Amino acid sequence: MNTFAMVITVAGTGFCYIPGFWGWLGIAMAITGVIIGIIGITSVKTSPGNLGMDVASWIYGVIALSVGTGFQIKYAAPDLDYLLLPVSEQSAFIIFAVLIPLFIAIQIMARKRWRWRYALIAVAVILYFAVCSSAWTAITLIDRAKKILPFL
């Protein structure tokens, strides 16, 4: 399961840069891999040796969903602007930076607190989408402003 999560997420990362249908298919593959990876990370039955595959799956999944969706928004120009958060690029970058440690902490808590596992998995999935939406907003707005870094 852990290897499958990483493989499908890496494959999704490769497809997400293709404009149109194949890009969205890659994004869907990455989301599937991340959800499987989050379930694997939070399971106490997962051995420490297999945790690396699950961590890699959500790292690649954040990259695939953030950059892939940002690329699809750029490709579709104004048609997908409704996917952007109504914040500046600096605010989106700060939201991203604040939510990443929270996303990691929730997964660690889900692994430690077995009674709250399913609720914390749901929170982790919601945080995953919040992290990625702030990231693709920052990426898209920075690209449109032709900046290298969000604070320059």
Secondary structure, 3 states (H helix, E strand, C coil): CHHHHHHHHHHHHHHCCCCCHHHHHHHHHHHHHHHHHHHHHHCCCCCCCCHHHHHHHHHHHHHHHHHHHHHHHHHCHHHHHHHCCCCCHHHHHHHHHHHHHHHHHHHHHHHHCHHHHHHHHHHHHHHHHHHHHHHHHHHHHHHHHCCCCCCC
